[in-house]
């Protein structure tokens, strides 16, 4: 079986501040006067540098890396949305891509018309498209809105229709960026199953995601892209473990966040550190299931900020979100933070999660959803098993899932007096045992 995709020495350079040629006299005049008062800025940034790899026909390849690493740029080049600065790519067959919500849709056309449009772009005849129409509509779940212009669709509806079109039309190679995060859990499950089926039918899938659990379940092989270069290429599980191990230093309960590179946010507020504390403010050296925990988020504000919001999110080692705690959802209002350094404390009365390592993401934003700062997987939290239910038994992740819920048990009618129970009422001892 040959290669579906071959990439050799691929590089992509962007010029920050570079503008195209002026098409009107007015534009030229405006540019001239601006140049008198503003310093020119023309920085070169390499989004990709000497990237080489190949993908076998029928293979599902996972691509992992931090935000801004170059993953999306790679898929855009493979989709012919943008062109490389240097290097070569070879794609054998037709390509369907789902890179952003709504990519490839015409806003004024209806859902049905857009299905025909996408099929035509792939070189399919009308009869072929019609033969798959029912499958596409059923998968997307937008039957009631099929004759409605796409511009009136929600982001979730666009995503469902976009994936359904890409999965059911005759494409040999399917490119999927981090768009599954928009859908609900049920739809994500359908998408992952569909991509698995595509691979079994001999089609090739490139899957970019921050959900490490999905990458490991779907892909046997993965590529780790870091700062525009291929850091590692190999078995998916090995790549994921190596990638996750770089997020934070080992075993610390304080982290210096000021040194981390930023890809998102205007910088008006920047996280500078995170610490895990006891309720009395002393440093917490051991974090156990059910313990109270204070998470202190240190920040620095460039100016006075009104009504900011802060968030603390936990993820498993494979990218499954455990919780997202933020000031907006909690109804906690911060009227104003002054210019300079400060901190905000998140008080968790009981950390009701099982033992294991959890990765932390943080964000700070305005009341109008303007990003000040966002750090993905910038630190981690090691949680130790404990006797959460005071039963003399340690609650471990091997048997009890992720979340420990406080609970009590009450029994209905029972025999309090063993004398009222006949010997034949009991199961043999082997039937009464169960593992915990």
C-alpha positions, 0 to 999 in steps of 0.5 A: 500500500503506497503513501497517501501524503508525502511532505519534504522539507516543508517551510512556511514564513510569515511577515508580521506587518507586511502589507500588500500593494495598494490598489487605490490612490487613497490607500497609498496616501494613507500609508505614506502619512502613517509611515511618517509617524509610525516605525515600520515593523516587518518581522519574519516568523517561521510557522514551519521549518523543514518538516518532513513525513509521509502517511500511508494510505488508510492510516490515521495520523495524530498531530499534537503540539501546543497552540501556535506550534504550526499544526493548523498551518500544516493542514492549511498547506495540505488543503491548498488554502495557503502555500509553503515558502519552500519544500514540496507536498504530494497528496494522492487523491482528493482532499476534504478538510474540516479546519475551522467551523464553517470552512468551505461553506458559502454563507448565502447558500442553504445547507442543501446547496452547500452539500452540492457545492462541496461535492462539486469541488471534490469532482463528484457528479450530482447523482453521486451526491444525491445518493449520499444526501440522506446519510449526510443529513442523518449524521449532521442532525440538521434536517429541519434547517436544510433549506435555511442559509448557512449564515443562520446556523449556530457554530454547532450546526455548522460543525455537524454539517461540515463533518458530515459532508467531509466524512460522507463525500468521496475524499481520499484524504480527510484533514480534521483540525481541532473543531471537535471541541465545539460539539457535544460528547455524543457528536464527538463520539460519532465523529471519532467512530466515523474517522475510524470507519474511514480508515478501515475503508482505506481512506487517510485521516490527519487528526489534530487535537488537544484531546490526547485520549482521542488521539491515542484511541484513534491513532497508532502513530502521531507526530509532535510539532513544536515551534514549527519543527517535527519534535518526534514521530512514532507510536501515538502513546509514546509521543503523547507521554513525551509531549505531556511530560514537557508541560511543567517541572517535576513535582513542584507545588509552585510554578513560574509562569512568567517565562512561558511563551504566549500565543493568545491574549493582549497581555493586559493581564499576565499570569506570573505564577501558581501555588497550591496552599493549605486553607491557612495559607501555608504551602501544601506539600501533599495533595490527597483526594478529598483534601481542601485546597487553595489555588493561588493565581499570581498575575501582573496587570499593565493597567487598571482592569475593570471586571476581569474574569479568571479560570482554572481548568483541570485535564487528565493526562490524555486531555479529558477535561475534568472541570472548569472553575471560573469567576463568571460561572461562580458569580464572583465579581471582581470590580477592579484590579489595580496596575501591578502585581496581584493574586486571586485565590480559588478555594476548593473545600474538597478536591473530589477527584481520584489519584493521578496527575492532572494538567492545568490550564488558565485563562484571564478575560474581560467581561466582553470575552476579550482574552488577556492571557491563556495558558494551556497545560502550563502546570500539573497537580499530583493527587494521592489516593486517600480514604475518602469515604472513611471506610478504611479503603483507599479510593484509586483511579483504577476502580472508581473513575475520575470523580468521587461524590459524597454519598450515603447508603440506605437499605430497604426491608432487610432481615435484622435477625439472622434467625428469620433467614433460612439457609437456602436463602443465601447464595453460595459464597463464591457468588457473593464476592465482588472485586473493589 
